[in-house]
Amino acid sequence: MRSWKRRFLDILERSSGRLIVRPDSLHLAHEWGHLRRFFSHFGVDCVFDVGANQGQYAVALRERVGFKGPIISYEPIPDIAADLRAMSAKDPNWYVEELALDREAGPAIFNVMRASVFSSLRKPSQNQLGLFEDLNVVHREVEIRRATIAEELPRWRAKLGFSRPFLKMDTQGNDLAVVEGAGSMLRAFVGLQSELAIQKLYEGSTEFVETIAAFRAKGFELSEFVPSNYGTFPVLVEIDCIMFRQGLEGNR
């Protein structure tokens, strides 16, 4: 899956002890470093990649975090899911599901935005920043299928045999609904990563303080905040939180 250029840069990084990244990826370097430490400490052996879009997170896990375990990517937009299946064809440990995870299962209408990374089950906010008003606008609607973590986790655990999964969510305003759809199965995850809205871009999405409080109430504690935007200076629009299950002991 790694390109020859990435393999060459890996060799340079190991020999120099320095991280080599493009300027537009510099804001992600801290996230990669923290995930490497987190995955090692808590023995993460599977990642649920919810809201996969074009596979950016899965590729980063392989190329920048060094995670070799199974990745299950959930992407509801049919054409993007097809592209993901093509990308994952050479990686036997990368699985793609053409589904949206939500609070409940069933069919739904999904909003595909002009810029696909903004696509969501939710409508764009009428009061969003002008910075995104030409990008976070509904370009088309597609019928999609929804499932819940409560349904998906037991199925995949029976198939893959993992015991310490990690939940990553980037569902554009719907992460809390994904967590609520897990029910008691949420406690199976050793940690989670969620995108928090500092500036609300979607109708009906929760404030970041409310979201963190909800995750804590469900048994998770903060490990780190990491940037999730590039090029929005001086406004902070969104930030990711990485959390671990309370009471969980890791590797010493």
Backbone as CSV, one residue per row, in Angstrom:
resi,resn,N_x,N_y,N_z,CA_x,CA_y,CA_z,C_x,C_y,C_z
1,MET,0.819,-1.204,0.000,0.000,0.000,0.000,0.863,1.270,0.000
2,ARG,2.065,1.202,0.584,2.944,2.353,0.636,3.610,2.590,-0.711
3,SER,3.673,3.850,-1.136,4.345,4.189,-2.378,5.849,4.119,-2.171
4,TRP,6.603,4.056,-3.287,8.058,4.020,-3.178,8.576,5.299,-2.522
5,LYS,7.901,6.435,-2.791,8.329,7.693,-2.194,8.154,7.661,-0.679
6,ARG,7.018,7.095,-0.226,6.778,7.019,1.209,7.772,6.080,1.875
7,ARG,8.099,4.966,1.212,9.078,4.031,1.777,10.453,4.691,1.896
8,PHE,10.807,5.478,0.876,12.085,6.195,0.906,12.108,7.203,2.049
9,LEU,10.986,7.935,2.234,10.909,8.903,3.325,10.943,8.215,4.686
10,ASP,10.364,7.008,4.770,10.436,6.250,6.023,11.880,5.951,6.404
11,ILE,12.666,5.581,5.405,14.080,5.285,5.653,14.799,6.546,6.131
12,LEU,14.524,7.671,5.479,15.141,8.930,5.887,14.732,9.309,7.308
13,GLU,13.465,9.085,7.649,12.992,9.426,8.996,13.699,8.577,10.049
14,ARG,13.808,7.265,9.764,14.460,6.384,10.740,15.936,6.732,10.904
15,SER,16.598,7.073,9.808,18.035,7.365,9.885,18.313,8.729,10.503
16,SER,17.404,9.681,10.307,17.631,11.039,10.810,16.975,11.298,12.157
17,GLY,15.985,10.463,12.500,15.250,10.689,13.735,14.301,11.869,13.652
18,ARG,13.983,12.298,12.429,13.096,13.442,12.230,11.888,13.049,11.398
19,LEU,10.786,13.753,11.636,9.556,13.511,10.888,9.566,14.373,9.635
20,ILE,9.295,13.763,8.479,9.286,14.482,7.211,7.848,14.571,6.718
21,VAL,7.306,15.786,6.674,5.923,15.987,6.247,5.849,17.183,5.316
22,ARG,4.789,17.205,4.496,4.530,18.365,3.656,4.042,19.519,4.542
23,PRO,4.269,20.761,4.132,3.808,21.902,4.942,2.318,21.858,5.249
24,ASP,1.491,21.400,4.282,0.046,21.380,4.518,-0.389,20.207,5.391
25,SER,0.543,19.345,5.792,0.232,18.234,6.696,0.862,18.417,8.073
26,LEU,1.536,19.553,8.266,2.258,19.765,9.518,1.326,19.727,10.726
27,HIS,0.082,20.216,10.545,-0.855,20.243,11.667,-1.283,18.842,12.109
28,LEU,-1.028,17.836,11.252,-1.410,16.464,11.568,-0.309,15.693,12.301
29,ALA,0.898,16.221,12.318,2.030,15.485,12.882,1.820,15.142,14.353
30,HIS,1.256,16.058,15.108,1.012,15.786,16.526,-0.008,14.665,16.699
31,GLU,-1.043,14.670,15.860,-2.056,13.607,15.916,-1.423,12.241,15.654
32,TRP,-0.594,12.136,14.631,0.039,10.858,14.311,0.898,10.371,15.467
33,GLY,1.665,11.282,16.041,2.523,10.901,17.161,1.725,10.432,18.359
34,HIS,0.643,11.132,18.664,-0.163,10.736,19.818,-0.851,9.403,19.571
35,LEU,-1.341,9.185,18.353,-1.991,7.909,18.043,-1.009,6.749,18.127
36,ARG,0.229,6.952,17.673,1.228,5.888,17.797,1.399,5.491,19.263
37,ARG,1.528,6.484,20.118,1.703,6.212,21.549,0.447,5.582,22.148
38,PHE,-0.707,6.105,21.790,-1.984,5.624,22.314,-2.230,4.168,21.901
39,PHE,-2.046,3.873,20.608,-2.299,2.516,20.106,-1.367,1.510,20.767
40,SER,-0.110,1.895,20.972,0.836,1.003,21.624,0.478,0.801,23.094
41,HIS,0.163,1.893,23.773,-0.113,1.833,25.221,-1.352,0.996,25.527
42,PHE,-2.402,1.146,24.715,-3.659,0.452,24.983,-3.855,-0.805,24.132
43,GLY,-2.856,-1.162,23.345,-2.924,-2.405,22.581,-4.055,-2.452,21.576
44,VAL,-4.309,-1.340,20.892,-5.395,-1.291,19.905,-5.166,-2.345,18.826
45,ASP,-6.198,-3.162,18.572,-6.044,-4.234,17.576,-7.082,-4.181,16.458
46,CYS,-7.885,-3.112,16.402,-8.830,-2.914,15.299,-9.319,-1.471,15.359
47,VAL,-9.557,-0.864,14.202,-10.062,0.508,14.149,-11.350,0.556,13.343
48,PHE,-12.393,1.133,13.946,-13.630,1.441,13.244,-13.504,2.873,12.732
49,ASP,-13.388,3.020,11.432,-13.154,4.300,10.765,-14.493,4.796,10.226
50,VAL,-15.228,5.552,11.043,-16.605,5.941,10.718,-16.614,7.330,10.089
51,GLY,-17.120,7.389,8.858,-17.046,8.616,8.079,-15.725,8.673,7.353
52,ALA,-15.438,7.629,6.588,-14.102,7.442,6.009,-13.767,8.415,4.898
53,ASN,-14.787,8.951,4.220,-14.589,9.819,3.070,-13.672,9.111,2.071
54,GLN,-12.569,9.683,1.714,-11.688,9.112,0.684,-10.517,8.327,1.276
55,GLY,-10.682,7.880,2.525,-9.685,7.002,3.123,-8.494,7.697,3.742
56,GLN,-8.608,9.002,3.983,-7.469,9.758,4.500,-6.969,9.194,5.836
57,TYR,-7.897,8.867,6.734,-7.507,8.403,8.066,-6.873,7.017,7.988
58,ALA,-7.474,6.125,7.214,-6.935,4.768,7.090,-5.525,4.790,6.509
59,VAL,-5.308,5.613,5.498,-3.977,5.724,4.895,-2.979,6.266,5.919
60,ALA,-3.403,7.269,6.698,-2.514,7.822,7.722,-2.185,6.777,8.783
61,LEU,-3.154,5.939,9.149,-2.884,4.886,10.128,-1.800,3.939,9.624
62,ARG,-1.870,3.600,8.357,-0.879,2.686,7.788,0.480,3.383,7.619
63,GLU,0.461,4.559,7.008,1.713,5.189,6.593,2.365,6.030,7.681
64,ARG,1.562,6.618,8.576,2.128,7.540,9.550,2.079,7.020,10.983
65,VAL,1.090,6.203,11.297,0.962,5.667,12.654,1.594,4.284,12.753
66,GLY,1.685,3.570,11.636,2.282,2.236,11.630,1.357,1.156,12.129
67,PHE,0.040,1.413,12.088,-0.934,0.416,12.553,-1.115,-0.657,11.481
68,LYS,-0.972,-1.927,11.873,-1.054,-3.029,10.916,-2.314,-3.873,11.083
69,GLY,-3.115,-3.588,12.103,-4.311,-4.376,12.362,-5.448,-4.037,11.424
70,PRO,-6.595,-4.695,11.594,-7.732,-4.449,10.713,-8.325,-3.057,10.875
71,ILE,-8.712,-2.479,9.753,-9.427,-1.209,9.699,-10.753,-1.455,8.986
72,ILE,-11.848,-1.026,9.602,-13.168,-1.146,8.991,-13.649,0.262,8.696
73,SER,-13.681,0.623,7.418,-14.046,1.979,7.008,-15.510,2.028,6.582
74,TYR,-16.236,2.966,7.158,-17.658,3.154,6.843,-17.821,4.433,6.026
75,GLU,-18.336,4.284,4.809,-18.563,5.422,3.922,-19.870,5.192,3.155
76,PRO,-20.890,6.045,3.359,-22.202,5.790,2.766,-22.377,6.229,1.315
77,ILE,-21.561,7.164,0.826,-21.748,7.658,-0.540,-21.273,6.594,-1.522
78,PRO,-22.161,6.063,-2.382,-21.816,4.903,-3.219,-20.561,5.059,-4.056
79,ASP,-20.395,6.187,-4.759,-19.231,6.316,-5.631,-17.930,6.431,-4.842
80,ILE,-17.978,7.097,-3.682,-16.766,7.200,-2.862,-16.452,5.852,-2.220
81,ALA,-17.494,5.130,-1.793,-17.277,3.790,-1.241,-16.641,2.869,-2.287
82,ALA,-17.055,3.005,-3.544,-16.463,2.198,-4.615,-14.977,2.525,-4.781
83,ASP,-14.640,3.811,-4.699,-13.236,4.207,-4.784,-12.439,3.623,-3.612
84,LEU,-13.043,3.621,-2.423,-12.370,3.056,-1.254,-12.113,1.566,-1.422
85,ARG,-13.096,0.864,-1.968,-12.902,-0.585,-2.194,-11.747,-0.835,-3.155
86,ALA,-11.616,0.024,-4.156,-10.490,-0.104,-5.086,-9.169,0.181,-4.372
87,MET,-9.159,1.211,-3.511,-7.945,1.552,-2.763,-7.534,0.429,-1.823
88,SER,-8.520,-0.203,-1.197,-8.237,-1.215,-0.176,-7.957,-2.598,-0.753
89,ALA,-8.090,-2.742,-2.061,-7.964,-4.064,-2.675,-6.610,-4.714,-2.401
90,LYS,-5.561,-3.905,-2.257,-4.216,-4.442,-2.031,-3.883,-4.591,-0.550
91,ASP,-4.825,-4.241,0.297,-4.614,-4.331,1.743,-5.628,-5.310,2.321
92,PRO,-5.249,-6.551,2.576,-6.203,-7.561,3.032,-6.787,-7.297,4.417
93,ASN,-6.237,-6.331,5.131,-6.713,-6.020,6.470,-7.508,-4.711,6.519
94,TRP,-7.922,-4.238,5.349,-8.726,-3.018,5.256,-10.071,-3.389,4.630
95,TYR,-11.144,-3.174,5.388,-12.492,-3.543,4.967,-13.329,-2.278,4.775
96,VAL,-14.186,-2.289,3.766,-15.013,-1.124,3.452,-16.485,-1.502,3.507
97,GLU,-17.267,-0.716,4.261,-18.704,-0.915,4.368,-19.421,0.326,3.824
98,GLU,-20.321,0.111,2.872,-21.087,1.216,2.291,-22.290,1.511,3.192
99,LEU,-22.000,2.102,4.339,-23.006,2.369,5.366,-22.682,3.672,6.078
100,ALA,-23.716,4.306,6.622,-23.549,5.370,7.601,-23.907,4.791,8.958
101,LEU,-23.097,5.056,9.952,-23.456,4.644,11.302,-24.175,5.805,11.983
102,ASP,-25.217,5.448,12.745,-26.087,6.483,13.298,-26.699,5.985,14.601
103,ARG,-27.632,6.754,15.131,-28.319,6.389,16.369,-29.230,5.181,16.159
104,GLU,-29.729,5.026,14.945,-30.616,3.911,14.617,-30.355,3.443,13.197
105,ALA,-30.785,2.230,12.897,-30.583,1.650,11.567,-31.763,1.988,10.655
106,GLY,-31.533,1.835,9.351,-32.601,2.052,8.386,-32.172,2.968,7.261
107,PRO,-33.011,3.107,6.236,-32.674,3.980,5.110,-32.722,5.450,5.521
108,ALA,-32.011,6.273,4.771,-31.997,7.712,5.038,-31.554,8.455,3.786
109,ILE,-31.791,9.751,3.782,-31.293,10.626,2.731,-30.015,11.279,3.231
110,PHE,-28.973,11.172,2.433,-27.658,11.689,2.809,-27.345,12.906,1.951
111,ASN,-26.835,13.949,2.592,-26.502,15.197,1.901,-25.058,15.165,1.412
112,VAL,-24.882,15.121,0.108,-23.551,15.171,-0.483,-23.248,16.631,-0.796
113,MET,-22.236,17.162,-0.130,-21.913,18.578,-0.279,-21.014,18.816,-1.490
114,ARG,-20.896,20.065,-1.839,-20.043,20.438,-2.986,-18.614,19.963,-2.770
115,ALA,-18.110,20.068,-1.546,-16.835,19.458,-1.164,-17.182,18.214,-0.356
116,SER,-16.800,17.040,-0.847,-17.300,15.779,-0.281,-16.961,15.598,1.195
117,VAL,-15.873,16.218,1.681,-15.485,16.040,3.082,-16.536,16.601,4.033
118,PHE,-17.409,17.494,3.564,-18.445,18.081,4.400,-19.753,17.287,4.369
119,SER,-19.842,16.233,3.593,-21.085,15.485,3.416,-21.575,14.912,4.743
120,SER,-22.906,14.911,4.940,-23.441,14.584,6.252,-24.903,14.162,6.173
121,LEU,-25.341,13.449,7.203,-26.771,13.203,7.381,-27.504,14.490,7.739
122,ARG,-26.760,15.475,8.218,-27.358,16.737,8.646,-27.248,17.806,7.559
123,LYS,-28.147,18.771,7.644,-28.122,19.901,6.722,-27.094,20.932,7.190
124,PRO,-26.505,21.668,6.267,-25.578,22.722,6.666,-26.302,23.794,7.484
125,SER,-25.585,24.358,8.446,-26.142,25.436,9.242,-26.347,26.674,8.379
126,GLN,-27.408,27.390,8.654,-27.680,28.629,7.928,-26.771,29.760,8.396
127,ASN,-26.112,29.550,9.530,-25.273,30.601,10.109,-23.797,30.217,10.126
128,GLN,-23.384,29.351,9.213,-21.998,28.909,9.215,-21.070,30.009,8.706
129,LEU,-19.787,29.808,8.937,-18.793,30.779,8.517,-18.803,30.966,7.003
130,GLY,-18.616,32.202,6.576,-18.548,32.474,5.147,-17.419,31.729,4.468
131,LEU,-16.422,31.333,5.277,-15.273,30.590,4.771,-15.697,29.317,4.051
132,PHE,-16.831,28.706,4.503,-17.251,27.420,3.955,-18.562,27.482,3.167
133,GLU,-19.119,28.665,3.002,-20.459,28.748,2.427,-20.524,28.254,0.983
134,ASP,-19.411,28.242,0.286,-19.401,27.718,-1.087,-19.037,26.238,-1.148
135,LEU,-18.576,25.678,-0.032,-18.149,24.278,0.018,-19.145,23.399,0.752
136,ASN,-19.629,23.882,1.897,-20.573,23.119,2.704,-21.993,23.480,2.299
137,VAL,-22.326,23.145,1.082,-23.652,23.382,0.528,-24.091,22.109,-0.184
138,VAL,-25.365,21.749,-0.063,-25.850,20.489,-0.630,-25.755,20.521,-2.150
139,HIS,-24.990,19.581,-2.673,-24.820,19.447,-4.125,-25.820,18.448,-4.691
140,ARG,-26.062,17.359,-3.952,-27.051,16.351,-4.333,-27.428,15.536,-3.102
141,GLU,-28.514,14.816,-3.209,-28.961,13.934,-2.140,-28.963,12.502,-2.653
142,VAL,-28.548,11.563,-1.808,-28.543,10.156,-2.192,-29.218,9.337,-1.098
143,GLU,-29.859,8.267,-1.497,-30.433,7.343,-0.534,-29.334,6.407,-0.050
144,ILE,-29.220,6.271,1.252,-28.162,5.434,1.820,-28.744,4.505,2.885
145,ARG,-27.910,3.579,3.334,-28.294,2.672,4.419,-27.565,3.068,5.685
146,ARG,-28.278,2.954,6.806,-27.681,3.243,8.111,-27.663,1.976,8.955
147,ALA,-26.653,1.884,9.795,-26.555,0.805,10.774,-26.091,1.422,12.086
148,THR,-25.953,0.619,13.112,-25.477,1.097,14.411,-24.256,0.296,14.841
149,ILE,-23.485,0.885,15.727,-22.342,0.160,16.291,-22.825,-1.064,17.048
150,ALA,-23.986,-0.949,17.694,-24.530,-2.092,18.446,-24.720,-3.302,17.548
151,GLU,-25.018,-3.074,16.271,-25.162,-4.168,15.305,-23.816,-4.572,14.700
152,GLU,-23.009,-3.592,14.371,-21.793,-3.840,13.612,-20.671,-4.454,14.445
153,LEU,-20.500,-4.004,15.675,-19.380,-4.487,16.480,-19.410,-5.993,16.699
154,PRO,-20.521,-6.591,17.139,-20.520,-8.051,17.350,-20.244,-8.831,16.061
155,ARG,-20.768,-8.334,14.950,-20.569,-9.021,13.662,-19.092,-9.047,13.283
156,TRP,-18.434,-7.915,13.397,-17.026,-7.840,13.009,-16.119,-8.504,14.034
157,ARG,-16.493,-8.453,15.303,-15.677,-9.122,16.318,-15.703,-10.630,16.114
158,ALA,-16.856,-11.165,15.742,-16.955,-12.599,15.467,-16.120,-12.979,14.250
159,LYS,-16.039,-12.071,13.279,-15.297,-12.354,12.043,-13.795,-12.205,12.223
160,LEU,-13.360,-11.174,12.962,-11.933,-10.831,13.030,-11.274,-11.202,14.351
161,GLY,-12.053,-11.393,15.397,-11.498,-11.844,16.668,-10.725,-10.804,17.451
162,PHE,-10.964,-9.513,17.212,-10.255,-8.473,17.960,-10.847,-8.335,19.370
163,SER,-10.093,-7.706,20.266,-10.563,-7.524,21.639,-10.385,-6.108,22.162
164,ARG,-9.609,-5.259,21.446,-9.342,-3.903,21.933,-9.506,-2.898,20.783
165,PRO,-10.742,-2.712,20.315,-10.967,-1.814,19.170,-10.940,-0.336,19.567
166,PHE,-10.729,0.501,18.561,-10.698,1.954,18.702,-11.726,2.529,17.738
167,LEU,-12.482,3.528,18.188,-13.545,4.118,17.389,-13.151,5.519,16.942
168,LYS,-12.969,5.687,15.637,-12.715,7.012,15.076,-13.976,7.479,14.346
169,MET,-14.393,8.725,14.615,-15.593,9.279,13.989,-15.301,10.632,13.364
170,ASP,-15.770,10.798,12.144,-15.699,12.082,11.443,-16.950,12.159,10.572
171,THR,-18.091,12.337,11.227,-19.388,12.223,10.555,-20.061,13.570,10.335
172,GLN,-19.295,14.636,10.457,-19.790,15.977,10.168,-21.073,16.302,10.938
173,GLY,-20.910,16.445,12.239,-22.011,16.867,13.095,-22.839,15.756,13.685
174,ASN,-22.462,14.489,13.427,-23.309,13.382,13.871,-22.583,12.389,14.782
175,ASP,-21.402,12.750,15.295,-20.616,11.801,16.089,-21.344,11.338,17.346
176,LEU,-22.025,12.241,18.030,-22.709,11.849,19.261,-23.818,10.838,18.972
177,ALA,-24.498,10.981,17.850,-25.528,10.011,17.466,-24.916,8.637,17.214
178,VAL,-23.715,8.604,16.635,-23.011,7.332,16.410,-22.732,6.649,17.741
179,VAL,-22.238,7.417,18.712,-21.939,6.872,20.033,-23.210,6.381,20.722
180,GLU,-24.288,7.139,20.609,-25.542,6.731,21.238,-26.095,5.461,20.604
181,GLY,-25.783,5.241,19.327,-26.222,4.024,18.658,-25.436,2.790,19.060
182,ALA,-24.379,2.982,19.847,-23.575,1.841,20.299,-24.193,1.146,21.500
183,GLY,-24.971,1.885,22.311,-25.530,1.302,23.520,-24.441,0.749,24.421
184,SER,-24.673,-0.418,24.987,-23.702,-1.027,25.900,-22.434,-1.483,25.181
185,MET,-22.482,-1.599,23.846,-21.318,-2.026,23.082,-20.207,-0.983,23.095
186,LEU,-20.524,0.248,23.471,-19.505,1.288,23.498,-18.371,0.929,24.450
187,ARG,-18.689,0.208,25.514,-17.684,-0.153,26.511,-16.657,-1.152,25.977
188,ALA,-16.901,-1.705,24.803,-15.921,-2.623,24.209,-14.726,-1.872,23.636
189,PHE,-14.887,-0.564,23.369,-13.815,0.218,22.758,-12.855,0.729,23.817
190,VAL,-11.561,0.615,23.534,-10.561,1.132,24.477,-10.409,2.634,24.359
191,GLY,-10.851,3.193,23.239,-10.737,4.628,23.054,-11.545,5.093,21.868
192,LEU,-11.622,6.404,21.725,-12.352,6.978,20.606,-11.708,8.294,20.188
193,GLN,-11.977,8.668,18.958,-11.556,9.961,18.428,-12.752,10.591,17.749
194,SER,-13.047,11.837,18.118,-14.238,12.498,17.602,-13.908,13.918,17.184
195,GLU,-14.587,14.381,16.141,-14.428,15.758,15.684,-15.407,16.644,16.459
196,LEU,-14.879,17.675,17.106,-15.688,18.576,17.927,-15.897,19.897,17.198
197,ALA,-17.129,20.364,17.189,-17.455,21.610,16.509,-17.254,22.799,17.439
198,ILE,-16.257,23.619,17.150,-16.096,24.883,17.849,-17.031,25.916,17.213
199,GLN,-17.075,25.901,15.887,-18.046,26.673,15.125,-19.026,25.679,14.506
200,LYS,-20.308,25.837,14.777,-21.303,24.855,14.301,-21.534,25.016,12.798
201,LEU,-21.273,23.942,12.075,-21.442,23.945,10.624,-22.708,23.224,10.185
202,TYR,-23.399,22.533,11.129,-24.551,21.709,10.770,-25.730,21.968,11.692
203,GLU,-26.911,21.907,11.129,-28.121,22.088,11.915,-28.283,20.922,12.895
204,GLY,-28.600,21.241,14.134,-28.883,20.213,15.126,-27.672,19.538,15.733
205,SER,-26.477,19.943,15.361,-25.270,19.343,15.956,-25.054,19.914,17.353
206,THR,-24.312,19.174,18.173,-24.117,19.574,19.562,-22.861,20.434,19.726
207,GLU,-22.884,21.281,20.734,-21.720,22.085,21.071,-20.599,21.180,21.580
208,PHE,-19.350,21.616,21.410,-18.226,20.757,21.776,-18.201,20.445,23.270
209,VAL,-18.588,21.393,24.111,-18.605,21.141,25.551,-19.640,20.067,25.887
210,GLU,-20.793,20.155,25.257,-21.856,19.163,25.474,-21.416,17.780,25.002
211,THR,-20.724,17.727,23.873,-20.269,16.447,23.332,-19.254,15.784,24.261
212,ILE,-18.280,16.543,24.731,-17.281,15.987,25.647,-17.950,15.496,26.925
213,ALA,-18.897,16.274,27.458,-19.601,15.865,28.670,-20.353,14.552,28.456
214,ALA,-20.945,14.391,27.285,-21.676,13.164,26.977,-20.730,11.968,26.905
215,PHE,-19.560,12.147,26.283,-18.585,11.065,26.201,-18.072,10.683,27.592
216,ARG,-17.837,11.684,28.420,-17.396,11.403,29.787,-18.465,10.648,30.565
217,ALA,-19.705,11.034,30.380,-20.800,10.355,31.072,-20.917,8.899,30.648
218,LYS,-20.425,8.602,29.445,-20.467,7.236,28.939,-19.197,6.454,29.266
219,GLY,-18.312,7.045,30.073,-17.173,6.296,30.589,-15.845,6.536,29.910
220,PHE,-15.663,7.681,29.236,-14.407,7.967,28.550,-13.789,9.253,29.097
221,GLU,-12.454,9.274,29.099,-11.720,10.422,29.624,-10.792,10.978,28.552
222,LEU,-10.563,12.283,28.601,-9.726,12.941,27.605,-8.273,12.482,27.674
223,SER,-7.703,12.259,26.501,-6.278,11.967,26.381,-5.550,13.109,25.685
224,GLU,-6.192,13.687,24.652,-5.524,14.751,23.900,-6.520,15.463,22.990
225,PHE,-6.204,16.723,22.690,-6.857,17.466,21.619,-5.854,17.590,20.477
226,VAL,-6.321,17.379,19.242,-5.434,17.521,18.081,-6.145,18.336,17.007
227,PRO,-5.400,19.146,16.240,-6.017,19.972,15.197,-6.677,19.120,14.125
228,SER,-7.743,19.651,13.541,-8.389,18.934,12.445,-8.612,19.818,11.228
229,ASN,-8.101,21.039,11.264,-8.275,21.967,10.151,-6.943,22.542,9.704
230,TYR,-6.891,22.895,8.449,-5.717,23.578,7.904,-6.228,24.749,7.060
231,GLY,-5.671,25.882,7.254,-6.026,27.019,6.411,-7.206,27.829,6.889
232,THR,-7.607,27.710,8.179,-8.722,28.507,8.677,-8.263,29.619,9.622
233,PHE,-6.965,29.827,9.733,-6.429,30.890,10.594,-7.085,32.222,10.252
234,PRO,-7.473,33.016,11.246,-7.230,32.850,12.686,-8.383,32.191,13.438
235,VAL,-9.361,31.645,12.720,-10.547,31.079,13.365,-10.345,29.590,13.613
236,LEU,-10.599,29.136,14.840,-10.610,27.716,15.144,-12.012,27.192,14.866
237,VAL,-12.143,26.306,13.891,-13.449,25.816,13.460,-13.789,24.489,14.137
238,GLU,-12.866,23.560,14.078,-13.085,22.229,14.650,-11.791,21.732,15.274
239,ILE,-11.918,20.807,16.202,-10.757,20.159,16.796,-11.154,18.737,17.158
240,ASP,-10.224,17.809,17.045,-10.489,16.421,17.414,-10.111,16.175,18.866
241,CYS,-10.908,15.363,19.548,-10.504,14.870,20.860,-10.209,13.377,20.761
242,ILE,-9.196,12.938,21.468,-8.873,11.522,21.597,-9.109,11.152,23.055
243,MET,-9.884,10.096,23.286,-10.293,9.727,24.639,-10.039,8.237,24.878
244,PHE,-9.859,7.871,26.150,-9.673,6.465,26.514,-10.758,6.056,27.506
245,ARG,-11.024,4.767,27.555,-12.047,4.261,28.470,-11.566,4.369,29.908
246,GLN,-12.362,4.959,30.749,-11.994,5.152,32.152,-11.741,3.802,32.840
247,GLY,-10.683,3.776,33.649,-10.357,2.565,34.388,-9.564,1.550,33.610
248,LEU,-9.235,1.885,32.358,-8.499,0.941,31.507,-7.011,1.093,31.729
249,GLU,-6.346,-0.018,31.972,-4.895,0.003,32.143,-4.220,-0.366,30.825
250,GLY,-3.146,0.328,30.542,-2.411,0.052,29.317,-1.109,-0.650,29.600
251,ASN,-0.263,-0.714,28.588,1.050,-1.324,28.720,1.976,-0.387,29.455
252,ARG,2.772,-0.918,30.344,3.715,-0.104,31.120,5.041,0.032,30.366
